[in-house]
Amino acid sequence: ETGVTQSPTHLIKTRGQQVTLRCSSQSGHNTVSWYQQALGQGPQFIFQYYREEENGRGNFPPRFSGLQFPNYSSELNVNALELDDSALYLCASSTPGSSYNSPLHFGNGTRLTVT
Amino acid sequence: DQQVKQNSPSLSVQEGRISILNCDYTNSMFDYFLWYKKYPAEGPTFLISISSIKDKNEDGRFTVFLNKSAKHLSLHIVPSQPGDSAVYFCAARFSGGGADGLTFGKGTHLIIQP
């Protein structure tokens, strides 16, 4: 069973640039969510995708957007990067059907640094 | 406004003893609670969960206790082992809230001393 994989592992961008982070969900998982973990904080929910549509969103501005593909892989796009966007970005997948009480399975994350 | 609070940033416990990690929440709508463990350079790994219809759930060395009236949960690890040294996150959600995601605490760094 293949787990959640994310790429790249590290990334350095300049303020104002755009970035795309990628995630392959665990085999058989059709729900993908993204979290931002700033230094010293717990992960914060960005949004969730199910059947290629966003079906839940946390308190993040519209410059954070995403996609889910037919193979359930996913992208997180961030436009107009700000210094505060520097964080670990975690992708998580969960089992088919209701994800409400299904534990999330996380990837190892992408460390984004904005200078 | 932090809805899930882990008030101890770190905790040091001797190997073989009991580790108790605490978590408080403010949102009374939360009805499902989870604990995750995180090693450096890895993503969080699911440990154990509990639904609000229960007050205890056990899995091997790990037991989670839920006190709904106090809006408090705790994770007990017995006996503590060196491999348990990691950051532990408490998380919560409201099942009827749709795809709202999990709300995490800031984590407690558990250090198991030999």
Interface residues (C-beta under 8 A of the other chain):
Chain A: V4 T31 S33 Y35 G40 Q41 G42 P43 Q44 F45 I46 F47 Q48 Y50 N55 G56 G58 L90 A92 S99 Y100 N101 P103 L104 H105 F106 G107 N108 G109
Chain B: V4 Q6 Y32 L34 Y36 A41 E42 G43 P44 T45 F46 S49 S51 F89 A91 R93 S95 G98 A99 D100 G101 L102 T103 F104 G105 K106 G107
